[in-house]
Amino acid sequence: MSTMSVENWVERLGGPDGPSQYRSYAVSSVGFLSVSEIGLWTVWIVRSDAGAAVPAIVAVLGVMHAGVQLLLWRAALNHYLALATRPYLLVVVYTALTTAMAALGCALLSSGRIDDGELTAYMVWLLMFYAGPPVLALRLGPGAGLVAAVAVASLAGSAVAGLTGENLGLLIGATVVMVPFMASASLASGWGVRLVEQLAAARETQARLAVAEERLRFGRDLHDVLGRNLAVVALKSELAAQLAQRGRPEAVEHMVEVQRIARDSQREIRSVVRGYRTADLHTELAGARSVLEAAGIDCRIEYGPAARLPADVQSALGWVVREGTTNVLRHAQGASSCTMALRTAGRTEALLVIENDGASEAPPGAGTGLTGLKERLAGLSGTLSTEHYSGGRFRLTARVPWEDGE
């Protein structure tokens, strides 16, 4: 069964409540087995000619056996799902009760109260219903060993009590077939319940991871969108304030530009929230030059193969340009020049290098911006590296695999 078909199966079980419903179904099936056992003992009692006392004893022991079986089934299933400890006491009680009923059947045959056919049916039903819970409650080896030991002891006791010939062969054959079948069926039931619950837990974890990933994406995009814009707003506001103090009319132009950037930021934030925004490489390069030159930083740009790059590669490198520009404005207070070069490494890799002077001695290598860029590029099997040189030069290098079709 494929993973998709299993997931669809869980959906048909009731969506999020499917695992609990399936567990209830499994427990109900166990209850049906217990009722079936009581029904079979009732049939055996009705057809038996063992006298008045024997049916009453078998009825009491049969009801007790079915009741303990149901309790052990539930406890074994809870242990199998790691919800409880191993029910050793119930296994002991259940095994002792089964052994007592087997001994009663052998005693009834040896005393002539029942015939060979009655003992054969009695033992087959007893061992068949016994086989399931211990295997599920204990580890596979000990559980199978205990079931096998009880079955062998019961067969030996039947032979000693006088069961021979065709009936003995029928009992042995039925035991060899039905006991392993019931044990395997119990393991399959437990495995099915655990599989459904693990699948549901995995889907819940997947949903939480998707939410966490979306939060990280939103935080990363918000940082990338607002980082440069706020830096430009701060720069132009400071410049406008200085010009206003001097009575210069250019202050109005800068404040109008601040207003425009604020509105653009609002629009971009709305786009980020919707998850639709992408960074256009050409726009980002042109914007970077405009912003840096406004800050008095000489900016030289090499567009290289920008027009030939796939849309996803252009978008990723556009974010690199935006973050690199933000870092120059924020962390390179004494910067006077910046170069942005888009090149190719051979014909299989796009290479974007941003280099500036005036960087502080501690480059911005641990911030959330560069970390977000690494995550973006990793989605395209790309890498991001930083280098800090003497004299305050800082280099940011982004590499993205790309096949040049020319």
TINUVEX-219944 format. One line per 2 residues: their letters; for each residue x, y, z of N, C-alpha, C. Coordinates in steps of 0.1 Angstrom, whole numbers, plus 5000, padded with zeros to 4 digits. Example, Ala and Ser with C-alpha at 12.3 -4.5 7.8 and 13.67 -1.06 7.14 Angstrom:
REM TINUVEX-219944
AS = 5132,4943,5078,5123,4955,5078,5132,4967,5078  5128,4978,5071,5137,4989,5071,5129,5000,5079
***
This chain:
REM TINUVEX-219944
MS = 5009,4988,5000,5000,5000,5000,5009,5012,5000  5007,5021,4991,5015,5033,4990,5012,5043,5001
TM = 5021,5053,5003,5019,5063,5013,5006,5071,5010  5004,5074,4997,4992,5082,4994,4979,5075,4997
SV = 4979,5062,4994,4967,5054,4996,4965,5053,5011  4975,5051,5019,4973,5051,5033,4968,5064,5039
EN = 4973,5075,5033,4968,5088,5038,4953,5089,5034  4949,5085,5022,4935,5086,5018,4927,5077,5027
WV = 4932,5065,5031,4925,5056,5040,4923,5063,5053  4933,5070,5058,4931,5077,5071,4920,5088,5069
ER = 4920,5095,5058,4910,5105,5056,4896,5099,5056  4895,5087,5050,4881,5080,5050,4877,5075,5064
LG = 4887,5074,5073,4884,5070,5086,4879,5082,5095  4878,5094,5089,4873,5105,5096,4882,5117,5098
GP = 4892,5118,5089,4900,5130,5090,4909,5130,5102  4909,5141,5109,4918,5142,5121,4914,5132,5132
DG = 4901,5128,5133,4897,5118,5143,4899,5104,5138  4904,5102,5126,4905,5088,5121,4913,5079,5130
PS = 4925,5083,5135,4932,5073,5144,4924,5068,5156  4918,5078,5163,4910,5074,5175,4898,5065,5170
QY = 4892,5068,5159,4881,5059,5154,4886,5045,5150  4898,5045,5144,4904,5032,5141,4908,5024,5153
RS = 4913,5031,5163,4916,5023,5176,4903,5018,5182  4892,5026,5182,4879,5021,5187,4874,5009,5179
YA = 4877,5010,5166,4873,4999,5157,4881,4986,5161  4894,4988,5164,4902,4976,5168,4897,4970,5181
VS = 4894,4979,5191,4889,4974,5204,4876,4968,5202  4867,4973,5194,4854,4967,5191,4856,4953,5185
SV = 4865,4952,5176,4868,4939,5171,4872,4929,5181  4880,4933,5191,4884,4925,5202,4872,4921,5210
GF = 4863,4931,5213,4851,4928,5220,4843,4918,5213  4842,4919,5200,4835,4909,5192,4841,4895,5193
LS = 4854,4894,5194,4860,4881,5196,4857,4875,5210  4856,4884,5220,4853,4879,5233,4838,4874,5233
VS = 4829,4881,5227,4815,4877,5226,4814,4864,5218  4822,4863,5208,4822,4851,5200,4827,4839,5208
EI = 4837,4841,5217,4842,4830,5225,4831,4825,5234  4824,4835,5240,4813,4831,5249,4802,4824,5242
GL = 4799,4828,5229,4789,4821,5221,4794,4807,5218  4806,4805,5215,4811,4791,5212,4810,4782,5225
WT = 4814,4788,5236,4813,4780,5248,4798,4776,5251  4789,4786,5248,4775,4783,5249,4771,4771,5240
VW = 4775,4771,5228,4772,4760,5219,4778,4747,5224  4790,4748,5229,4796,4735,5234,4788,4730,5246
IV = 4784,4739,5255,4776,4735,5267,4763,4728,5263  4756,4735,5253,4743,4729,5249,4745,4715,5243
RS = 4755,4713,5235,4757,4700,5229,4764,4690,5237  4769,4694,5249,4776,4684,5258,4766,4676,5266
DA = 4770,4664,5269,4763,4654,5277,4771,4652,5290  4778,4662,5295,4787,4659,5306,4780,4660,5320
GA = 4767,4662,5320,4760,4663,5333,4757,4677,5337  4752,4679,5349,4746,4691,5353,4757,4701,5358
AV = 4767,4696,5365,4778,4704,5371,4788,4709,5361  4791,4701,5352,4802,4705,5342,4798,4717,5334
PA = 4786,4718,5328,4783,4730,5320,4784,4743,5329  4780,4742,5341,4781,4754,5350,4795,4758,5352
IV = 4804,4749,5354,4818,4752,5356,4824,4758,5343  4821,4751,5332,4827,4756,5319,4821,4770,5316
AV = 4808,4772,5319,4803,4785,5317,4810,4796,5325  4812,4793,5338,4819,4803,5346,4833,4806,5341
LG = 4840,4795,5339,4854,4797,5334,4855,4803,5320  4845,4800,5311,4845,4806,5298,4842,4821,5298
VM = 4833,4825,5307,4830,4839,5308,4842,4847,5314  4848,4840,5324,4860,4846,5330,4872,4847,5320
HA = 4873,4837,5312,4884,4836,5302,4881,4848,5291  4869,4849,5287,4866,4860,5277,4868,4873,5283
GV = 4864,4875,5295,4865,4888,5302,4880,4892,5304  4888,4883,5309,4902,4886,5311,4909,4888,5297
QL = 4904,4880,5287,4910,4882,5274,4907,4896,5269  4895,4902,5271,4892,4915,5266,4901,4925,5274
LL = 4902,4924,5287,4911,4933,5294,4925,4932,5290  4930,4920,5287,4944,4919,5282,4946,4924,5268
WR = 4936,4923,5260,4937,4928,5247,4939,4944,5247  4930,4950,5255,4931,4965,5257,4944,4969,5263
AA = 4949,4962,5273,4962,4966,5279,4973,4963,5270  4973,4952,5262,4983,4949,5253,4984,4959,5242
LN = 4972,4964,5237,4972,4974,5227,4977,4987,5232  4974,4991,5244,4979,5003,5249,4995,5002,5251
HY = 4999,4991,5255,5014,4989,5256,5020,4990,5242  5014,4983,5232,5020,4983,5219,5020,4997,5213
LA = 5011,5006,5218,5011,5020,5213,5020,5029,5222  5027,5022,5232,5036,5030,5241,5028,5039,5250
LA = 5015,5035,5254,5007,5043,5263,5007,5037,5277  5012,5025,5279,5012,5018,5292,5024,5008,5292
TR = 5026,5003,5304,5037,4993,5306,5031,4979,5302  5040,4970,5302,5036,4956,5298,5027,4950,5309
PY = 5015,4945,5305,5006,4939,5315,5009,4925,5319  5021,4924,5326,5025,4910,5330,5015,4903,5339
LL = 5009,4910,5348,4999,4903,5357,4988,4898,5350  4982,4905,5340,4971,4900,5332,4975,4888,5324
VV = 4988,4888,5319,4992,4877,5311,4993,4864,5320  4998,4866,5332,4999,4855,5341,4985,4849,5345
VY = 4975,4858,5348,4962,4854,5351,4955,4847,5339  4957,4853,5327,4951,4847,5315,4957,4834,5312
TA = 4970,4832,5313,4977,4819,5311,4972,4809,5321  4971,4813,5334,4967,4804,5344,4953,4799,5342
LT = 4944,4808,5338,4930,4805,5335,4929,4795,5323  4937,4798,5313,4937,4789,5301,4942,4775,5304
TA = 4953,4775,5312,4958,4762,5316,4948,4754,5325  4941,4761,5334,4931,4755,5342,4919,4749,5333
MA = 4915,4757,5323,4905,4752,5314,4909,4740,5306  4922,4740,5302,4927,4729,5294,4928,4716,5303
AL = 4932,4718,5316,4933,4707,5325,4919,4701,5328  4909,4710,5329,4895,4706,5331,4890,4697,5319
GC = 4893,4702,5307,4889,4694,5296,4896,4680,5295  4909,4679,5299,4915,4666,5299,4909,4657,5310
AL = 4906,4664,5322,4900,4656,5333,4887,4651,5329  4879,4659,5322,4866,4654,5317,4866,4643,5308
LS = 4877,4643,5299,4878,4632,5289,4882,4619,5296  4892,4620,5305,4897,4608,5312,4887,4602,5321
SG = 4878,4610,5327,4867,4605,5335,4855,4600,5328  4855,4602,5314,4844,4597,5306,4832,4607,5306
RI = 4834,4619,5311,4823,4628,5311,4820,4634,5297  4831,4635,5289,4829,4639,5275,4837,4630,5266
DD = 4833,4630,5253,4840,4621,5243,4851,4629,5236  4858,4622,5227,4869,4627,5220,4866,4639,5211
GE = 4854,4639,5205,4850,4650,5196,4847,4663,5204  4842,4661,5216,4839,4673,5225,4852,4679,5229
LT = 4861,4671,5233,4874,4676,5238,4882,4683,5226  4881,4677,5214,4887,4683,5203,4882,4698,5200
AY = 4869,4699,5200,4863,4713,5198,4867,4722,5210  4866,4716,5222,4869,4724,5234,4884,4730,5233
MV = 4893,4721,5230,4907,4725,5229,4910,4735,5218  4904,4732,5206,4907,4741,5195,4902,4755,5198
WL = 4890,4757,5204,4885,4770,5207,4893,4777,5218  4897,4769,5228,4905,4775,5239,4918,4780,5234
LM = 4926,4772,5227,4939,4776,5223,4938,4787,5212  4928,4786,5203,4927,4796,5193,4925,4810,5199
FY = 4916,4811,5209,4913,4824,5215,4924,4828,5224  4932,4819,5230,4943,4823,5239,4954,4829,5231
AG = 4957,4825,5219,4969,4828,5212,4972,4843,5209  4962,4851,5208,4964,4865,5204,4970,4874,5214
PP = 4964,4876,5225,4968,4887,5235,4983,4885,5240  4987,4873,5244,5001,4873,5249,5012,4877,5239
VL = 5010,4874,5227,5020,4878,5217,5020,4893,5215  5009,4900,5217,5009,4914,5216,5013,4921,5228
AL = 5011,4914,5240,5014,4920,5253,5029,4919,5256  5036,4908,5252,5050,4905,5254,5058,4908,5242
RL = 5071,4907,5244,5080,4908,5232,5077,4896,5223  5080,4897,5210,5076,4886,5201,5082,4873,5205
GP = 5094,4872,5209,5100,4859,5212,5094,4853,5225  5094,4860,5236,5087,4854,5248,5072,4851,5246
GA = 5065,4861,5239,5051,4858,5237,5048,4846,5229  5056,4844,5218,5054,4833,5209,5058,4820,5217
GL = 5069,4821,5225,5073,4809,5233,5062,4805,5243  5056,4815,5249,5046,4812,5259,5034,4805,5253
VA = 5029,4811,5241,5018,4805,5234,5021,4791,5230  5033,4789,5224,5037,4776,5220,5037,4766,5231
AV = 5042,4770,5243,5044,4761,5254,5030,4757,5259  5020,4766,5260,5007,4763,5265,5000,4754,5255
AV = 5002,4756,5242,4996,4748,5232,5002,4733,5232  5015,4732,5233,5021,4719,5234,5017,4712,5246
AS = 5016,4719,5258,5012,4712,5270,4998,4708,5269  4989,4715,5263,4975,4711,5262,4974,4699,5252
LA = 4981,4699,5241,4981,4687,5232,4986,4675,5240  4997,4677,5247,5002,4665,5254,4992,4660,5265
GS = 4986,4670,5272,4976,4666,5282,4964,4659,5276  4960,4663,5264,4949,4656,5257,4953,4642,5253
AV = 4965,4640,5248,4970,4627,5245,4970,4618,5257  4975,4623,5268,4976,4615,5280,4962,4612,5286
AG = 4953,4621,5284,4939,4619,5289,4932,4608,5280  4937,4605,5269,4931,4594,5261,4927,4598,5247
LT = 4930,4610,5243,4926,4614,5229,4936,4608,5219  4930,4601,5210,4939,4593,5200,4932,4594,5186
GE = 4940,4589,5177,4934,4587,5163,4931,4599,5156  4920,4599,5149,4916,4610,5140,4914,4623,5148
NL = 4908,4622,5159,4905,4634,5167,4918,4641,5172  4928,4633,5176,4941,4638,5180,4948,4645,5168
GL = 4947,4638,5157,4953,4645,5145,4946,4657,5141  4933,4657,5142,4925,4670,5139,4929,4681,5149
LI = 4930,4678,5162,4933,4688,5172,4947,4693,5169  4957,4685,5166,4971,4689,5163,4971,4698,5150
GA = 4964,4694,5140,4963,4702,5127,4957,4715,5129  4945,4715,5136,4938,4728,5139,4947,4737,5147
TV = 4954,4732,5157,4963,4740,5166,4974,4746,5158  4980,4738,5149,4992,4742,5141,4987,4754,5132
VM = 4975,4753,5127,4970,4763,5118,4965,4775,5125  4955,4773,5135,4948,4784,5140,4956,4792,5151
VP = 4964,4786,5158,4972,4793,5169,4981,4803,5162  4990,4800,5152,4998,4810,5146,4990,4820,5139
FM = 4978,4816,5133,4970,4826,5126,4965,4836,5135  4959,4832,5147,4954,4842,5156,4965,4851,5162
AS = 4977,4845,5164,4988,4853,5169,4992,4863,5159  4993,4859,5147,4997,4869,5136,4986,4879,5134
AS = 4973,4875,5135,4963,4885,5133,4963,4895,5144  4966,4891,5157,4967,4901,5167,4978,4911,5165
LA = 4990,4906,5161,5001,4915,5158,4997,4924,5146  4991,4919,5136,4986,4928,5125,4977,4939,5130
SG = 4968,4935,5139,4958,4945,5144,4966,4956,5151  4975,4952,5160,4983,4962,5168,4991,4970,5158
WG = 4997,4964,5149,5006,4971,5139,4997,4981,5131  4985,4977,5127,4977,4986,5120,4973,4999,5127
VR = 4969,4997,5140,4966,5008,5149,4978,5017,5150  4989,5011,5153,5001,5020,5155,5005,5027,5142
LV = 5004,5020,5131,5007,5027,5118,4998,5039,5116  4985,5037,5118,4976,5049,5116,4979,5060,5125
EQ = 4982,5057,5138,4985,5068,5148,4998,5074,5144  5008,5067,5140,5021,5073,5136,5020,5081,5124
LA = 5011,5077,5115,5009,5085,5103,5002,5098,5106  4992,5097,5115,4985,5109,5119,4995,5119,5127
AA = 5004,5113,5135,5014,5121,5142,5023,5128,5132  5027,5120,5122,5036,5125,5112,5030,5137,5104
RE = 5017,5135,5101,5010,5146,5094,5008,5158,5102  5006,5156,5116,5005,5167,5125,5019,5175,5125
TQ = 5029,5167,5126,5043,5173,5126,5046,5180,5114  5042,5174,5102,5044,5181,5089,5036,5194,5089
AR = 5024,5194,5094,5016,5206,5094,5023,5217,5103  5028,5213,5115,5036,5223,5123,5048,5228,5116
LA = 5055,5219,5109,5067,5223,5102,5064,5233,5091  5053,5230,5084,5049,5239,5074,5045,5253,5079
VA = 5039,5253,5091,5036,5266,5097,5049,5273,5101  5058,5266,5107,5071,5271,5111,5079,5277,5099
EE = 5079,5269,5088,5086,5273,5076,5079,5286,5070  5066,5286,5071,5060,5299,5066,5063,5311,5074
RL = 5064,5308,5087,5068,5319,5096,5082,5324,5093  5091,5314,5091,5105,5318,5087,5105,5326,5074
RF = 5097,5321,5064,5097,5328,5051,5092,5342,5053  5081,5343,5061,5076,5357,5063,5086,5366,5069
GR = 5092,5361,5080,5102,5369,5087,5114,5373,5078  5118,5363,5070,5129,5366,5061,5125,5376,5050
DL = 5113,5374,5044,5109,5384,5034,5106,5397,5040  5101,5398,5052,5098,5411,5058,5111,5418,5061
HD = 5121,5411,5065,5134,5417,5067,5140,5422,5054  5139,5414,5044,5145,5418,5031,5137,5430,5025
VL = 5124,5430,5027,5116,5441,5021,5119,5454,5029  5119,5454,5042,5120,5466,5050,5134,5470,5052
GR = 5143,5461,5052,5157,5464,5055,5162,5476,5047  5163,5475,5034,5168,5486,5026,5160,5498,5027
NL = 5146,5496,5026,5137,5508,5026,5139,5516,5038  5139,5510,5050,5141,5517,5062,5154,5524,5063
AV = 5165,5518,5057,5178,5524,5057,5177,5537,5048  5170,5536,5037,5169,5547,5028,5161,5558,5035
VA = 5150,5554,5041,5141,5564,5048,5150,5572,5059  5157,5564,5067,5165,5570,5077,5176,5580,5071
LK = 5182,5575,5060,5192,5584,5053,5186,5597,5048  5175,5595,5040,5169,5607,5034,5162,5616,5045
SE = 5157,5610,5055,5151,5619,5066,5162,5627,5073  5173,5621,5075,5184,5628,5081,5189,5639,5072
LA = 5190,5636,5059,5195,5646,5049,5185,5657,5048  5172,5654,5048,5161,5664,5047,5162,5673,5060
AQ = 5164,5667,5071,5165,5675,5084,5176,5685,5083  5188,5680,5078,5199,5689,5077,5196,5701,5067
LA = 5190,5697,5056,5187,5707,5046,5177,5717,5051  5167,5712,5059,5157,5721,5064,5163,5731,5074
QR = 5172,5726,5082,5179,5735,5091,5186,5746,5084  5191,5743,5072,5198,5754,5065,5188,5762,5056
GR = 5176,5758,5056,5166,5766,5048,5167,5762,5034  5171,5750,5030,5173,5746,5016,5160,5740,5011
PE = 5155,5744,4999,5142,5738,4994,5143,5724,4990  5155,5718,4989,5157,5704,4985,5151,5695,4996
AV = 5150,5700,5008,5145,5691,5018,5131,5686,5015  5123,5694,5008,5109,5690,5005,5110,5678,4995
EH = 5119,5678,4985,5121,5667,4976,5124,5654,4983  5133,5655,4993,5137,5643,5000,5126,5638,5008
MV = 5118,5646,5014,5107,5641,5022,5096,5635,5013  5094,5641,5001,5085,5635,4992,5090,5621,4988
EV = 5103,5619,4986,5109,5606,4983,5107,5596,4995  5108,5601,5007,5106,5593,5019,5091,5588,5019
QR = 5082,5597,5016,5068,5594,5015,5065,5583,5005  5072,5584,4993,5070,5574,4983,5075,5561,4987
IA = 5087,5561,4993,5093,5548,4998,5084,5541,5009  5078,5550,5017,5069,5544,5028,5057,5537,5021
RD = 5052,5544,5011,5040,5538,5004,5044,5525,4997  5056,5526,4991,5060,5514,4984,5062,5502,4994
SQ = 5068,5506,5005,5070,5495,5016,5057,5489,5020  5047,5497,5022,5033,5492,5025,5028,5482,5015
RE = 5030,5486,5002,5025,5477,4991,5033,5464,4991  5046,5465,4993,5055,5453,4993,5052,5444,5005
IR = 5049,5450,5016,5045,5442,5028,5032,5434,5026  5023,5441,5019,5010,5434,5016,5013,5422,5006
SV = 5022,5424,4997,5026,5413,4988,5033,5402,4995  5041,5405,5004,5048,5395,5012,5038,5386,5020
VR = 5029,5393,5026,5019,5386,5033,5011,5376,5024  5008,5380,5012,5001,5371,5003,5011,5361,4997
GY = 5024,5362,4999,5033,5352,4994,5036,5353,4980  5033,5365,4973,5034,5365,4959,5046,5373,4954
RT = 5053,5380,4963,5063,5390,4959,5076,5383,4955  5082,5387,4944,5095,5383,4939,5103,5395,4937
AD = 5116,5393,4938,5126,5404,4936,5130,5404,4921  5128,5415,4914,5133,5416,4900,5147,5421,4900
LH = 5156,5413,4893,5170,5416,4894,5174,5429,4888  5168,5432,4876,5171,5445,4870,5167,5457,4878
TE = 5155,5456,4884,5150,5466,4892,5158,5468,4905  5162,5457,4911,5170,5458,4923,5184,5464,4920
LA = 5190,5460,4909,5203,5466,4905,5202,5481,4903  5192,5485,4895,5190,5499,4893,5187,5507,4906
GA = 5179,5501,4914,5175,5507,4927,5187,5508,4936  5196,5498,4936,5207,5498,4944,5217,5510,4940
RS = 5219,5511,4927,5227,5522,4923,5221,5536,4927  5208,5538,4925,5202,5550,4929,5204,5553,4944
VL = 5201,5543,4952,5202,5545,4966,5216,5548,4971  5225,5540,4966,5239,5542,4971,5245,5555,4966
EA = 5242,5559,4954,5247,5572,4949,5241,5583,4957  5228,5582,4961,5222,5592,4969,5229,5593,4983
AG = 5234,5582,4987,5242,5582,5000,5256,5586,4998  5260,5591,4986,5274,5595,4983,5283,5584,4981
ID = 5278,5572,4977,5287,5561,4974,5287,5558,4959  5299,5558,4953,5300,5555,4939,5297,5541,4937
CR = 5287,5538,4928,5283,5524,4925,5285,5521,4911  5292,5510,4908,5294,5505,4895,5287,5491,4893
IE = 5280,5489,4883,5273,5476,4881,5276,5470,4868  5279,5457,4868,5280,5449,4856,5268,5439,4855
YG = 5260,5441,4846,5247,5433,4845,5250,5419,4840  5261,5417,4832,5264,5404,4827,5253,5397,4820
PA = 5250,5384,4824,5240,5376,4818,5226,5377,4824  5223,5389,4830,5211,5390,4838,5198,5387,4829
AR = 5198,5391,4817,5186,5389,4809,5184,5375,4805  5195,5366,4806,5194,5352,4802,5191,5343,4813
LP = 5191,5348,4825,5189,5340,4837,5174,5336,4838  5172,5324,4843,5158,5320,4846,5152,5329,4857
AD = 5139,5329,4857,5132,5338,4866,5135,5335,4881  5136,5322,4885,5138,5319,4899,5152,5323,4903
VQ = 5162,5322,4893,5176,5326,4896,5176,5341,4897  5170,5348,4888,5169,5363,4889,5163,5368,4902
SA = 5153,5361,4906,5146,5365,4919,5155,5364,4930  5162,5352,4931,5171,5349,4942,5182,5359,4943
LG = 5188,5362,4931,5199,5372,4931,5195,5386,4933  5182,5389,4930,5176,5402,4933,5176,5404,4948
WV = 5172,5393,4956,5173,5395,4970,5187,5397,4975  5197,5390,4969,5211,5392,4973,5215,5407,4971
VR = 5211,5413,4959,5214,5427,4957,5207,5436,4968  5195,5433,4971,5188,5441,4981,5195,5440,4995
EG = 5198,5428,4999,5204,5426,5012,5219,5432,5012  5226,5430,5001,5239,5436,5000,5239,5451,5001
TT = 5229,5457,4994,5228,5472,4995,5225,5476,5009  5216,5469,5016,5212,5472,5030,5224,5471,5039
NV = 5233,5461,5037,5245,5460,5045,5254,5471,5043  5256,5475,5030,5265,5487,5027,5260,5499,5035
LR = 5247,5502,5034,5242,5514,5040,5242,5513,5056  5241,5501,5061,5240,5500,5076,5254,5498,5082
HA = 5262,5490,5076,5274,5486,5083,5287,5492,5077  5286,5499,5066,5298,5505,5060,5297,5520,5060
QG = 5299,5525,5073,5296,5540,5075,5306,5548,5067  5318,5543,5064,5328,5551,5057,5329,5547,5042
AS = 5319,5540,5037,5320,5535,5023,5320,5546,5013  5329,5545,5003,5329,5555,4992,5327,5548,4978
SC = 5328,5535,4978,5326,5528,4965,5320,5515,4967  5313,5510,4957,5307,5497,4957,5306,5492,4943
TM = 5309,5479,4941,5307,5473,4928,5298,5461,4929  5290,5459,4919,5281,5448,4918,5283,5441,4905
AL = 5288,5430,4904,5292,5423,4892,5285,5410,4890  5277,5409,4880,5270,5396,4877,5278,5389,4865
RT = 5283,5378,4868,5291,5371,4858,5287,5356,4858  5294,5349,4850,5292,5334,4849,5305,5327,4852
AG = 5304,5316,4859,5316,5308,4861,5315,5296,4852  5322,5297,4841,5320,5287,4830,5307,5289,4824
RT = 5300,5279,4821,5286,5280,4815,5276,5273,4824  5280,5270,4836,5271,5263,4845,5268,5270,4858
EA = 5272,5282,4860,5270,5289,4873,5269,5304,4871  5259,5310,4877,5258,5324,4878,5264,5329,4891
LL = 5272,5340,4889,5280,5345,4900,5278,5359,4902  5273,5363,4914,5271,5377,4917,5280,5381,4929
VI = 5289,5391,4926,5298,5396,4936,5295,5410,4939  5293,5413,4952,5291,5427,4957,5303,5430,4966
EN = 5310,5441,4963,5322,5444,4971,5322,5459,4974  5325,5463,4986,5325,5477,4990,5337,5479,5000
DG = 5340,5492,5002,5350,5496,5012,5343,5502,5024  5350,5506,5033,5345,5512,5045,5338,5503,5055
AS = 5340,5489,5053,5334,5480,5062,5340,5480,5076  5332,5477,5086,5338,5476,5100,5346,5464,5101
EA = 5353,5463,5112,5362,5451,5114,5354,5438,5116  5342,5440,5121,5333,5428,5123,5323,5428,5113
PP = 5324,5421,5102,5314,5421,5091,5301,5415,5095  5290,5419,5088,5277,5414,5092,5274,5400,5088
GA = 5281,5390,5094,5280,5377,5090,5270,5368,5097  5265,5374,5109,5257,5365,5117,5243,5371,5118
GT = 5239,5380,5110,5226,5386,5110,5216,5377,5104  5203,5381,5106,5192,5373,5100,5191,5375,5085
GL = 5196,5386,5080,5195,5389,5065,5203,5379,5057  5216,5377,5061,5225,5368,5053,5220,5354,5055
TG = 5216,5351,5067,5210,5337,5070,5198,5334,5061  5190,5344,5059,5178,5343,5050,5182,5341,5036
LK = 5193,5348,5032,5198,5347,5018,5203,5333,5016  5210,5328,5025,5216,5314,5024,5204,5304,5022
ER = 5194,5306,5030,5182,5297,5029,5176,5298,5015  5175,5310,5009,5169,5312,4996,5177,5305,4986
LA = 5191,5307,4986,5199,5302,4976,5200,5286,4978  5199,5281,4990,5200,5267,4992,5188,5260,4984
GL = 5177,5267,4983,5166,5261,4976,5169,5259,4961  5179,5266,4956,5183,5265,4942,5197,5258,4941
SG = 5201,5252,4952,5214,5245,4953,5225,5255,4952  5222,5268,4956,5232,5278,4955,5239,5280,4969
TL = 5250,5289,4969,5257,5291,4981,5259,5306,4982  5262,5311,4995,5265,5324,4998,5278,5325,5007
ST = 5287,5333,5003,5299,5334,5011,5303,5349,5014  5310,5352,5024,5314,5365,5028,5329,5365,5030
EH = 5336,5376,5027,5350,5377,5029,5353,5391,5033  5362,5392,5043,5365,5405,5049,5381,5407,5047
YS = 5384,5418,5041,5398,5420,5038,5403,5432,5046  5417,5433,5047,5423,5444,5054,5419,5457,5046
GG = 5419,5468,5053,5416,5481,5047,5401,5483,5047  5393,5475,5053,5378,5477,5054,5371,5473,5041
RF = 5376,5464,5033,5369,5459,5021,5361,5446,5025  5349,5446,5020,5340,5434,5023,5334,5429,5010
RL = 5334,5416,5008,5329,5410,4996,5318,5400,4999  5307,5401,4992,5296,5391,4993,5295,5384,4980
TA = 5296,5371,4980,5295,5363,4968,5284,5353,4968  5276,5354,4958,5265,5344,4956,5267,5336,4944
RV = 5265,5323,4945,5267,5313,4934,5254,5305,4932  5249,5305,4920,5237,5297,4917,5239,5289,4905
PW = 5237,5275,4905,5239,5267,4893,5229,5272,4882  5234,5272,4870,5226,5276,4859,5232,5271,4846
ED = 5224,5266,4837,5228,5261,4824,5226,5272,4814  5237,5277,4808,5236,5287,4797,5232,5280,4784
GE = 5221,5284,4779,5216,5277,4767,5222,5282,4754  5230,5293,4755,5236,5298,4743,5248,5289,4739
***
